[in-house]
């Protein structure tokens, strides 16, 4: 781990996401993997961690034309269905935010965006497929580290709504 990345955690190597989960007494397991700057995909991360791709969730930030920013967590191999996400958010249309806006809006960079601990609390939607797993993985707030926790505990903590928001990719 580079010095810059190590400096972001505290002396115990915890990310802000982990500190927030600890403070809320939410059980989780932290798992790290080697980061490939050429491939920041969640699929690559799932392969590196040796976990089921369906149980690893990526965090996407969208903006509704009426409702503003929202967060969608979907399995890493899938795409967000913009119509389903808009319907879940009670909006007519939503779109992904530009990459340059991710850090200013959330406090996170691409490949390290977590639904936990964003700068502001945004409406959050967790794909309903998460319910089929005892535990799912989401970013711990920095590239190369995931937290594995109960999908219900995650939903309760961030105020997420379970919804059908994904479009399954064809294999």
CORGIRA-V235066 format. One record per run of one state. SS is the DSSP state (H for helix, E for strand, L for the rest). FROM is the first residue (numbers start at 1). TO is the last residue. If there is no record, write none. Layout:
ss:from:to
SS:FROM:TO
SS:FROM:TO
This chain:
ss:from:to
L:1:2
H:3:8
L:9:15
H:16:23
L:24:28
E:29:32
L:33:35
E:36:36
L:37:38
E:39:39
L:40:41
H:42:49
L:50:52
H:53:55
E:56:64
L:65:67
E:68:75
L:76:78
E:79:80
L:81:81
H:82:89
L:90:93
E:94:96
L:97:98
H:99:106
L:107:122
E:123:127
H:128:132
L:133:135
E:136:139
L:140:144
E:145:149
L:150:150
H:151:158
L:159:160
E:161:163
L:164:165
E:166:167
L:168:171
